[in-house]
Amino acid sequence: MVIDHNTVLLTDELERQLMRQAIEEQFRPRPLRALGKLLSKMVQSVRSPAQRHSGETANA
């Protein structure tokens, strides 16, 4: 019976590399994603008062 220990070592090394990449990606700046969130918040803030105003006239 032959046991190939290299497979386990490669798997561990691959796992280390993937974890390292994931940690690096976590802290990488994402300007387009930030811009999208900003635009989304701006649209929500513009829609919010309009929805409240239309609700007030509907109740009156």
PDB file of N, CA, C, O and CB in Angstrom:
ATOM      1  N   MET A   1       0.848  -1.181   0.000  1.00  0.00           N
ATOM      2  CA  MET A   1       0.000   0.000   0.000  1.00  0.00           C
ATOM      3  C   MET A   1       0.892   1.243   0.000  1.00  0.00           C
ATOM      4  O   MET A   1       1.771   1.384   0.850  1.00  0.00           O
ATOM      5  CB  MET A   1      -0.964  -0.001   1.228  1.00  0.00           C
ATOM      6  N   VAL A   2       0.661   2.136  -0.953  1.00  0.00           N
ATOM      7  CA  VAL A   2       1.454   3.351  -1.077  1.00  0.00           C
ATOM      8  C   VAL A   2       0.577   4.544  -0.690  1.00  0.00           C
ATOM      9  O   VAL A   2      -0.523   4.720  -1.216  1.00  0.00           O
ATOM     10  CB  VAL A   2       2.019   3.512  -2.529  1.00  0.00           C
ATOM     11  N   ILE A   3       1.077   5.345   0.223  1.00  0.00           N
ATOM     12  CA  ILE A   3       0.348   6.539   0.658  1.00  0.00           C
ATOM     13  C   ILE A   3       1.060   7.752   0.083  1.00  0.00           C
ATOM     14  O   ILE A   3       2.259   7.938   0.287  1.00  0.00           O
ATOM     15  CB  ILE A   3       0.257   6.626   2.225  1.00  0.00           C
ATOM     16  N   ASP A   4       0.321   8.560  -0.627  1.00  0.00           N
ATOM     17  CA  ASP A   4       0.899   9.747  -1.248  1.00  0.00           C
ATOM     18  C   ASP A   4       0.638  10.950  -0.343  1.00  0.00           C
ATOM     19  O   ASP A   4      -0.467  11.492  -0.329  1.00  0.00           O
ATOM     20  CB  ASP A   4       0.308   9.980  -2.677  1.00  0.00           C
ATOM     21  N   HIS A   5       1.651  11.363   0.407  1.00  0.00           N
ATOM     22  CA  HIS A   5       1.508  12.485   1.331  1.00  0.00           C
ATOM     23  C   HIS A   5       1.586  13.827   0.615  1.00  0.00           C
ATOM     24  O   HIS A   5       1.171  14.842   1.174  1.00  0.00           O
ATOM     25  CB  HIS A   5       2.576  12.415   2.407  1.00  0.00           C
ATOM     26  N   ASN A   6       2.104  13.857  -0.600  1.00  0.00           N
ATOM     27  CA  ASN A   6       2.227  15.114  -1.329  1.00  0.00           C
ATOM     28  C   ASN A   6       0.867  15.739  -1.620  1.00  0.00           C
ATOM     29  O   ASN A   6       0.734  16.962  -1.650  1.00  0.00           O
ATOM     30  CB  ASN A   6       2.979  14.893  -2.628  1.00  0.00           C
ATOM     31  N   THR A   7      -0.135  14.905  -1.833  1.00  0.00           N
ATOM     32  CA  THR A   7      -1.474  15.413  -2.110  1.00  0.00           C
ATOM     33  C   THR A   7      -1.981  16.243  -0.939  1.00  0.00           C
ATOM     34  O   THR A   7      -2.563  17.309  -1.140  1.00  0.00           O
ATOM     35  CB  THR A   7      -2.440  14.257  -2.403  1.00  0.00           C
ATOM     36  N   VAL A   8      -1.767  15.767   0.275  1.00  0.00           N
ATOM     37  CA  VAL A   8      -2.207  16.487   1.463  1.00  0.00           C
ATOM     38  C   VAL A   8      -1.443  17.797   1.590  1.00  0.00           C
ATOM     39  O   VAL A   8      -2.037  18.824   1.919  1.00  0.00           O
ATOM     40  CB  VAL A   8      -2.017  15.626   2.726  1.00  0.00           C
ATOM     41  N   LEU A   9      -0.145  17.780   1.337  1.00  0.00           N
ATOM     42  CA  LEU A   9       0.656  18.989   1.436  1.00  0.00           C
ATOM     43  C   LEU A   9       0.233  20.010   0.388  1.00  0.00           C
ATOM     44  O   LEU A   9       0.166  21.205   0.674  1.00  0.00           O
ATOM     45  CB  LEU A   9       2.137  18.659   1.284  1.00  0.00           C
ATOM     46  N   LEU A  10      -0.050  19.547  -0.811  1.00  0.00           N
ATOM     47  CA  LEU A  10      -0.504  20.462  -1.849  1.00  0.00           C
ATOM     48  C   LEU A  10      -1.862  21.059  -1.481  1.00  0.00           C
ATOM     49  O   LEU A  10      -2.114  22.242  -1.710  1.00  0.00           O
ATOM     50  CB  LEU A  10      -0.584  19.740  -3.205  1.00  0.00           C
ATOM     51  N   THR A  11      -2.721  20.238  -0.916  1.00  0.00           N
ATOM     52  CA  THR A  11      -4.033  20.721  -0.511  1.00  0.00           C
ATOM     53  C   THR A  11      -3.896  21.767   0.588  1.00  0.00           C
ATOM     54  O   THR A  11      -4.569  22.797   0.552  1.00  0.00           O
ATOM     55  CB  THR A  11      -4.915  19.557  -0.037  1.00  0.00           C
ATOM     56  N   ASP A  12      -3.031  21.510   1.564  1.00  0.00           N
ATOM     57  CA  ASP A  12      -2.804  22.483   2.635  1.00  0.00           C
ATOM     58  C   ASP A  12      -2.229  23.781   2.074  1.00  0.00           C
ATOM     59  O   ASP A  12      -2.643  24.873   2.464  1.00  0.00           O
ATOM     60  CB  ASP A  12      -1.858  21.900   3.702  1.00  0.00           C
ATOM     61  N   GLU A  13      -1.281  23.655   1.164  1.00  0.00           N
ATOM     62  CA  GLU A  13      -0.682  24.849   0.566  1.00  0.00           C
ATOM     63  C   GLU A  13      -1.727  25.618  -0.246  1.00  0.00           C
ATOM     64  O   GLU A  13      -1.778  26.847  -0.194  1.00  0.00           O
ATOM     65  CB  GLU A  13       0.521  24.463  -0.330  1.00  0.00           C
ATOM     66  N   LEU A  14      -2.544  24.901  -0.983  1.00  0.00           N
ATOM     67  CA  LEU A  14      -3.600  25.553  -1.757  1.00  0.00           C
ATOM     68  C   LEU A  14      -4.577  26.272  -0.828  1.00  0.00           C
ATOM     69  O   LEU A  14      -5.009  27.390  -1.110  1.00  0.00           O
ATOM     70  CB  LEU A  14      -4.349  24.523  -2.627  1.00  0.00           C
ATOM     71  N   GLU A  15      -4.917  25.623   0.273  1.00  0.00           N
ATOM     72  CA  GLU A  15      -5.820  26.248   1.240  1.00  0.00           C
ATOM     73  C   GLU A  15      -5.200  27.523   1.815  1.00  0.00           C
ATOM     74  O   GLU A  15      -5.887  28.532   1.972  1.00  0.00           O
ATOM     75  CB  GLU A  15      -6.158  25.262   2.375  1.00  0.00           C
ATOM     76  N   ARG A  16      -3.921  27.477   2.124  1.00  0.00           N
ATOM     77  CA  ARG A  16      -3.229  28.664   2.642  1.00  0.00           C
ATOM     78  C   ARG A  16      -3.251  29.798   1.619  1.00  0.00           C
ATOM     79  O   ARG A  16      -3.497  30.953   1.967  1.00  0.00           O
ATOM     80  CB  ARG A  16      -1.774  28.320   3.016  1.00  0.00           C
ATOM     81  N   GLN A  17      -2.995  29.463   0.373  1.00  0.00           N
ATOM     82  CA  GLN A  17      -2.998  30.479  -0.680  1.00  0.00           C
ATOM     83  C   GLN A  17      -4.382  31.097  -0.848  1.00  0.00           C
ATOM     84  O   GLN A  17      -4.518  32.313  -0.983  1.00  0.00           O
ATOM     85  CB  GLN A  17      -2.530  29.873  -2.007  1.00  0.00           C
ATOM     86  N   LEU A  18      -5.397  30.253  -0.837  1.00  0.00           N
ATOM     87  CA  LEU A  18      -6.759  30.758  -0.992  1.00  0.00           C
ATOM     88  C   LEU A  18      -7.163  31.648   0.182  1.00  0.00           C
ATOM     89  O   LEU A  18      -7.807  32.681  -0.006  1.00  0.00           O
ATOM     90  CB  LEU A  18      -7.740  29.595  -1.128  1.00  0.00           C
ATOM     91  N   MET A  19      -6.783  31.244   1.385  1.00  0.00           N
ATOM     92  CA  MET A  19      -7.082  32.065   2.559  1.00  0.00           C
ATOM     93  C   MET A  19      -6.351  33.402   2.484  1.00  0.00           C
ATOM     94  O   MET A  19      -6.925  34.444   2.801  1.00  0.00           O
ATOM     95  CB  MET A  19      -6.697  31.322   3.849  1.00  0.00           C
ATOM     96  N   ARG A  20      -5.102  33.374   2.071  1.00  0.00           N
ATOM     97  CA  ARG A  20      -4.316  34.601   1.951  1.00  0.00           C
ATOM     98  C   ARG A  20      -4.955  35.539   0.923  1.00  0.00           C
ATOM     99  O   ARG A  20      -5.072  36.742   1.158  1.00  0.00           O
ATOM    100  CB  ARG A  20      -2.856  34.276   1.552  1.00  0.00           C
ATOM    101  N   GLN A  21      -5.362  34.981  -0.206  1.00  0.00           N
ATOM    102  CA  GLN A  21      -6.003  35.797  -1.244  1.00  0.00           C
ATOM    103  C   GLN A  21      -7.328  36.380  -0.750  1.00  0.00           C
ATOM    104  O   GLN A  21      -7.647  37.536  -1.026  1.00  0.00           O
ATOM    105  CB  GLN A  21      -6.237  34.960  -2.513  1.00  0.00           C
ATOM    106  N   ALA A  22      -8.091  35.575  -0.022  1.00  0.00           N
ATOM    107  CA  ALA A  22      -9.377  36.055   0.488  1.00  0.00           C
ATOM    108  C   ALA A  22      -9.183  37.197   1.476  1.00  0.00           C
ATOM    109  O   ALA A  22      -9.939  38.169   1.461  1.00  0.00           O
ATOM    110  CB  ALA A  22     -10.149  34.911   1.154  1.00  0.00           C
ATOM    111  N   ILE A  23      -8.181  37.087   2.326  1.00  0.00           N
ATOM    112  CA  ILE A  23      -7.907  38.146   3.294  1.00  0.00           C
ATOM    113  C   ILE A  23      -7.451  39.408   2.583  1.00  0.00           C
ATOM    114  O   ILE A  23      -7.864  40.509   2.946  1.00  0.00           O
ATOM    115  CB  ILE A  23      -6.847  37.695   4.310  1.00  0.00           C
ATOM    116  N   GLU A  24      -6.601  39.258   1.570  1.00  0.00           N
ATOM    117  CA  GLU A  24      -6.142  40.427   0.815  1.00  0.00           C
ATOM    118  C   GLU A  24      -7.297  41.085   0.072  1.00  0.00           C
ATOM    119  O   GLU A  24      -7.375  42.313   0.021  1.00  0.00           O
ATOM    120  CB  GLU A  24      -5.041  40.028  -0.175  1.00  0.00           C
ATOM    121  N   GLU A  25      -8.192  40.292  -0.503  1.00  0.00           N
ATOM    122  CA  GLU A  25      -9.340  40.826  -1.239  1.00  0.00           C
ATOM    123  C   GLU A  25     -10.289  41.576  -0.309  1.00  0.00           C
ATOM    124  O   GLU A  25     -10.934  42.542  -0.715  1.00  0.00           O
ATOM    125  CB  GLU A  25     -10.089  39.695  -1.953  1.00  0.00           C
ATOM    126  N   GLN A  26     -10.367  41.124   0.938  1.00  0.00           N
ATOM    127  CA  GLN A  26     -11.281  41.733   1.890  1.00  0.00           C
ATOM    128  C   GLN A  26     -10.942  43.204   2.123  1.00  0.00           C
ATOM    129  O   GLN A  26     -11.841  44.024   2.309  1.00  0.00           O
ATOM    130  CB  GLN A  26     -11.250  40.972   3.208  1.00  0.00           C
ATOM    131  N   PHE A  27      -9.667  43.537   2.115  1.00  0.00           N
ATOM    132  CA  PHE A  27      -9.241  44.894   2.424  1.00  0.00           C
ATOM    133  C   PHE A  27      -8.903  45.717   1.181  1.00  0.00           C
ATOM    134  O   PHE A  27      -8.445  46.855   1.293  1.00  0.00           O
ATOM    135  CB  PHE A  27      -8.050  44.851   3.335  1.00  0.00           C
ATOM    136  N   ARG A  28      -9.126  45.150   0.009  1.00  0.00           N
ATOM    137  CA  ARG A  28      -8.842  45.878  -1.227  1.00  0.00           C
ATOM    138  C   ARG A  28      -9.929  46.924  -1.465  1.00  0.00           C
ATOM    139  O   ARG A  28     -11.115  46.611  -1.371  1.00  0.00           O
ATOM    140  CB  ARG A  28      -8.745  44.904  -2.435  1.00  0.00           C
ATOM    141  N   PRO A  29      -9.540  48.157  -1.772  1.00  0.00           N
ATOM    142  CA  PRO A  29     -10.557  49.183  -2.026  1.00  0.00           C
ATOM    143  C   PRO A  29     -11.356  48.866  -3.291  1.00  0.00           C
ATOM    144  O   PRO A  29     -10.801  48.408  -4.290  1.00  0.00           O
ATOM    145  CB  PRO A  29      -9.899  50.568  -2.153  1.00  0.00           C
ATOM    146  N   ARG A  30     -12.640  49.111  -3.234  1.00  0.00           N
ATOM    147  CA  ARG A  30     -13.528  48.861  -4.370  1.00  0.00           C
ATOM    148  C   ARG A  30     -14.317  50.139  -4.664  1.00  0.00           C
ATOM    149  O   ARG A  30     -15.432  50.311  -4.171  1.00  0.00           O
ATOM    150  CB  ARG A  30     -14.496  47.658  -4.080  1.00  0.00           C
ATOM    151  N   PRO A  31     -13.738  51.032  -5.465  1.00  0.00           N
ATOM    152  CA  PRO A  31     -14.385  52.330  -5.697  1.00  0.00           C
ATOM    153  C   PRO A  31     -15.727  52.230  -6.414  1.00  0.00           C
ATOM    154  O   PRO A  31     -16.636  53.003  -6.112  1.00  0.00           O
ATOM    155  CB  PRO A  31     -13.472  53.211  -6.494  1.00  0.00           C
ATOM    156  N   LEU A  32     -15.874  51.313  -7.342  1.00  0.00           N
ATOM    157  CA  LEU A  32     -17.151  51.209  -8.067  1.00  0.00           C
ATOM    158  C   LEU A  32     -18.262  50.704  -7.156  1.00  0.00           C
ATOM    159  O   LEU A  32     -19.400  51.167  -7.239  1.00  0.00           O
ATOM    160  CB  LEU A  32     -17.007  50.275  -9.281  1.00  0.00           C
ATOM    161  N   ARG A  33     -17.932  49.762  -6.293  1.00  0.00           N
ATOM    162  CA  ARG A  33     -18.931  49.260  -5.352  1.00  0.00           C
ATOM    163  C   ARG A  33     -19.346  50.372  -4.387  1.00  0.00           C
ATOM    164  O   ARG A  33     -20.527  50.515  -4.072  1.00  0.00           O
ATOM    165  CB  ARG A  33     -18.380  48.039  -4.570  1.00  0.00           C
ATOM    166  N   ALA A  34     -18.373  51.157  -3.919  1.00  0.00           N
ATOM    167  CA  ALA A  34     -18.674  52.273  -3.019  1.00  0.00           C
ATOM    168  C   ALA A  34     -19.539  53.314  -3.726  1.00  0.00           C
ATOM    169  O   ALA A  34     -20.467  53.856  -3.125  1.00  0.00           O
ATOM    170  CB  ALA A  34     -17.371  52.922  -2.506  1.00  0.00           C
ATOM    171  N   LEU A  35     -19.250  53.593  -4.979  1.00  0.00           N
ATOM    172  CA  LEU A  35     -20.040  54.550  -5.752  1.00  0.00           C
ATOM    173  C   LEU A  35     -21.471  54.047  -5.923  1.00  0.00           C
ATOM    174  O   LEU A  35     -22.423  54.821  -5.820  1.00  0.00           O
ATOM    175  CB  LEU A  35     -19.393  54.800  -7.129  1.00  0.00           C
ATOM    176  N   GLY A  36     -21.618  52.758  -6.183  1.00  0.00           N
ATOM    177  CA  GLY A  36     -22.950  52.169  -6.322  1.00  0.00           C
ATOM    178  C   GLY A  36     -23.758  52.287  -5.041  1.00  0.00           C
ATOM    179  O   GLY A  36     -24.948  52.599  -5.080  1.00  0.00           O
ATOM    180  N   LYS A  37     -23.114  52.037  -3.901  1.00  0.00           N
ATOM    181  CA  LYS A  37     -23.810  52.163  -2.622  1.00  0.00           C
ATOM    182  C   LYS A  37     -24.220  53.605  -2.363  1.00  0.00           C
ATOM    183  O   LYS A  37     -25.318  53.869  -1.872  1.00  0.00           O
ATOM    184  CB  LYS A  37     -22.928  51.655  -1.481  1.00  0.00           C
ATOM    185  N   LEU A  38     -23.330  54.536  -2.695  1.00  0.00           N
ATOM    186  CA  LEU A  38     -23.634  55.954  -2.510  1.00  0.00           C
ATOM    187  C   LEU A  38     -24.832  56.367  -3.363  1.00  0.00           C
ATOM    188  O   LEU A  38     -25.743  57.040  -2.880  1.00  0.00           O
ATOM    189  CB  LEU A  38     -22.410  56.817  -2.860  1.00  0.00           C
ATOM    190  N   LEU A  39     -24.828  55.965  -4.620  1.00  0.00           N
ATOM    191  CA  LEU A  39     -25.947  56.304  -5.510  1.00  0.00           C
ATOM    192  C   LEU A  39     -27.250  55.680  -5.022  1.00  0.00           C
ATOM    193  O   LEU A  39     -28.307  56.307  -5.086  1.00  0.00           O
ATOM    194  CB  LEU A  39     -25.651  55.840  -6.942  1.00  0.00           C
ATOM    195  N   SER A  40     -27.171  54.452  -4.539  1.00  0.00           N
ATOM    196  CA  SER A  40     -28.353  53.776  -4.023  1.00  0.00           C
ATOM    197  C   SER A  40     -28.929  54.526  -2.824  1.00  0.00           C
ATOM    198  O   SER A  40     -30.144  54.701  -2.723  1.00  0.00           O
ATOM    199  CB  SER A  40     -28.015  52.333  -3.634  1.00  0.00           C
ATOM    200  N   LYS A  41     -28.061  54.968  -1.921  1.00  0.00           N
ATOM    201  CA  LYS A  41     -28.524  55.719  -0.750  1.00  0.00           C
ATOM    202  C   LYS A  41     -29.126  57.055  -1.162  1.00  0.00           C
ATOM    203  O   LYS A  41     -30.118  57.502  -0.587  1.00  0.00           O
ATOM    204  CB  LYS A  41     -27.369  55.946   0.235  1.00  0.00           C
ATOM    205  N   MET A  42     -28.517  57.689  -2.164  1.00  0.00           N
ATOM    206  CA  MET A  42     -29.046  58.976  -2.626  1.00  0.00           C
ATOM    207  C   MET A  42     -30.435  58.800  -3.226  1.00  0.00           C
ATOM    208  O   MET A  42     -31.328  59.609  -2.971  1.00  0.00           O
ATOM    209  CB  MET A  42     -28.098  59.613  -3.659  1.00  0.00           C
ATOM    210  N   VAL A  43     -30.623  57.755  -4.018  1.00  0.00           N
ATOM    211  CA  VAL A  43     -31.927  57.496  -4.631  1.00  0.00           C
ATOM    212  C   VAL A  43     -32.955  57.197  -3.545  1.00  0.00           C
ATOM    213  O   VAL A  43     -34.087  57.676  -3.617  1.00  0.00           O
ATOM    214  CB  VAL A  43     -31.841  56.319  -5.639  1.00  0.00           C
ATOM    215  N   GLN A  44     -32.576  56.412  -2.543  1.00  0.00           N
ATOM    216  CA  GLN A  44     -33.501  56.098  -1.455  1.00  0.00           C
ATOM    217  C   GLN A  44     -33.892  57.353  -0.685  1.00  0.00           C
ATOM    218  O   GLN A  44     -35.050  57.511  -0.298  1.00  0.00           O
ATOM    219  CB  GLN A  44     -32.880  55.075  -0.506  1.00  0.00           C
ATOM    220  N   SER A  45     -32.932  58.242  -0.462  1.00  0.00           N
ATOM    221  CA  SER A  45     -33.246  59.459   0.291  1.00  0.00           C
ATOM    222  C   SER A  45     -34.144  60.391  -0.519  1.00  0.00           C
ATOM    223  O   SER A  45     -34.956  61.117   0.055  1.00  0.00           O
ATOM    224  CB  SER A  45     -31.956  60.189   0.691  1.00  0.00           C
ATOM    225  N   VAL A  46     -34.008  60.380  -1.831  1.00  0.00           N
ATOM    226  CA  VAL A  46     -34.871  61.209  -2.675  1.00  0.00           C
ATOM    227  C   VAL A  46     -36.269  60.610  -2.737  1.00  0.00           C
ATOM    228  O   VAL A  46     -37.257  61.344  -2.720  1.00  0.00           O
ATOM    229  CB  VAL A  46     -34.281  61.346  -4.098  1.00  0.00           C
ATOM    230  N   ARG A  47     -36.361  59.301  -2.807  1.00  0.00           N
ATOM    231  CA  ARG A  47     -37.667  58.636  -2.891  1.00  0.00           C
ATOM    232  C   ARG A  47     -38.410  58.696  -1.562  1.00  0.00           C
ATOM    233  O   ARG A  47     -39.636  58.810  -1.550  1.00  0.00           O
ATOM    234  CB  ARG A  47     -37.494  57.179  -3.323  1.00  0.00           C
ATOM    235  N   SER A  48     -37.704  58.622  -0.461  1.00  0.00           N
ATOM    236  CA  SER A  48     -38.326  58.579   0.855  1.00  0.00           C
ATOM    237  C   SER A  48     -39.255  59.764   1.110  1.00  0.00           C
ATOM    238  O   SER A  48     -40.419  59.542   1.443  1.00  0.00           O
ATOM    239  CB  SER A  48     -37.261  58.536   1.917  1.00  0.00           C
ATOM    240  N   PRO A  49     -38.802  61.006   0.973  1.00  0.00           N
ATOM    241  CA  PRO A  49     -39.712  62.133   1.212  1.00  0.00           C
ATOM    242  C   PRO A  49     -40.890  62.134   0.241  1.00  0.00           C
ATOM    243  O   PRO A  49     -42.000  62.505   0.621  1.00  0.00           O
ATOM    244  CB  PRO A  49     -38.954  63.453   1.099  1.00  0.00           C
ATOM    245  N   ALA A  50     -40.669  61.733  -0.980  1.00  0.00           N
ATOM    246  CA  ALA A  50     -41.755  61.702  -1.961  1.00  0.00           C
ATOM    247  C   ALA A  50     -42.813  60.687  -1.545  1.00  0.00           C
ATOM    248  O   ALA A  50     -44.008  60.943  -1.696  1.00  0.00           O
ATOM    249  CB  ALA A  50     -41.211  61.365  -3.367  1.00  0.00           C
ATOM    250  N   GLN A  51     -42.392  59.554  -1.030  1.00  0.00           N
ATOM    251  CA  GLN A  51     -43.345  58.535  -0.597  1.00  0.00           C
ATOM    252  C   GLN A  51     -44.112  59.004   0.635  1.00  0.00           C
ATOM    253  O   GLN A  51     -45.311  58.753   0.757  1.00  0.00           O
ATOM    254  CB  GLN A  51     -42.621  57.212  -0.300  1.00  0.00           C
ATOM    255  N   ARG A  52     -43.419  59.685   1.549  1.00  0.00           N
ATOM    256  CA  ARG A  52     -44.102  60.195   2.742  1.00  0.00           C
ATOM    257  C   ARG A  52     -45.124  61.259   2.347  1.00  0.00           C
ATOM    258  O   ARG A  52     -46.232  61.295   2.883  1.00  0.00           O
ATOM    259  CB  ARG A  52     -43.082  60.776   3.753  1.00  0.00           C
ATOM    260  N   HIS A  53     -44.746  62.119   1.410  1.00  0.00           N
ATOM    261  CA  HIS A  53     -45.652  63.186   0.982  1.00  0.00           C
ATOM    262  C   HIS A  53     -46.891  62.596   0.304  1.00  0.00           C
ATOM    263  O   HIS A  53     -48.008  63.039   0.571  1.00  0.00           O
ATOM    264  CB  HIS A  53     -44.927  64.160   0.022  1.00  0.00           C
ATOM    265  N   SER A  54     -46.708  61.621  -0.553  1.00  0.00           N
ATOM    266  CA  SER A  54     -47.849  61.032  -1.253  1.00  0.00           C
ATOM    267  C   SER A  54     -48.736  60.270  -0.276  1.00  0.00           C
ATOM    268  O   SER A  54     -49.949  60.196  -0.474  1.00  0.00           O
ATOM    269  CB  SER A  54     -47.370  60.099  -2.380  1.00  0.00           C
ATOM    270  N   GLY A  55     -48.152  59.707   0.770  1.00  0.00           N
ATOM    271  CA  GLY A  55     -48.946  59.017   1.785  1.00  0.00           C
ATOM    272  C   GLY A  55     -49.779  59.982   2.598  1.00  0.00           C
ATOM    273  O   GLY A  55     -50.896  59.649   2.995  1.00  0.00           O
ATOM    274  N   GLU A  56     -49.255  61.179   2.856  1.00  0.00           N
ATOM    275  CA  GLU A  56     -49.991  62.182   3.628  1.00  0.00           C
ATOM    276  C   GLU A  56     -51.205  62.676   2.849  1.00  0.00           C
ATOM    277  O   GLU A  56     -52.272  62.878   3.429  1.00  0.00           O
ATOM    278  CB  GLU A  56     -49.076  63.364   3.989  1.00  0.00           C
ATOM    279  N   THR A  57     -51.053  62.870   1.553  1.00  0.00           N
ATOM    280  CA  THR A  57     -52.182  63.358   0.757  1.00  0.00           C
ATOM    281  C   THR A  57     -53.232  62.269   0.591  1.00  0.00           C
ATOM    282  O   THR A  57     -54.420  62.566   0.470  1.00  0.00           O
ATOM    283  CB  THR A  57     -51.703  63.846  -0.620  1.00  0.00           C
ATOM    284  N   ALA A  58     -52.807  61.023   0.585  1.00  0.00           N
ATOM    285  CA  ALA A  58     -53.758  59.931   0.438  1.00  0.00           C
ATOM    286  C   ALA A  58     -54.596  59.787   1.706  1.00  0.00           C
ATOM    287  O   ALA A  58     -55.769  59.420   1.631  1.00  0.00           O
ATOM    288  CB  ALA A  58     -53.025  58.613   0.122  1.00  0.00           C
ATOM    289  N   ASN A  59     -54.011  60.072   2.865  1.00  0.00           N
ATOM    290  CA  ASN A  59     -54.739  59.943   4.123  1.00  0.00           C
ATOM    291  C   ASN A  59     -55.639  61.147   4.389  1.00  0.00           C
ATOM    292  O   ASN A  59     -56.564  61.042   5.195  1.00  0.00           O
ATOM    293  CB  ASN A  59     -53.762  59.767   5.272  1.00  0.00           C
ATOM    294  N   ALA A  60     -55.406  62.263   3.752  1.00  0.00           N
ATOM    295  CA  ALA A  60     -56.158  63.494   4.038  1.00  0.00           C
ATOM    296  C   ALA A  60     -57.529  63.495   3.426  1.00  0.00           C
ATOM    297  O   ALA A  60     -58.274  64.463   3.582  1.00  0.00           O
ATOM    298  CB  ALA A  60     -55.405  64.689   3.549  1.00  0.00           C
TER     299      ALA A  60
END
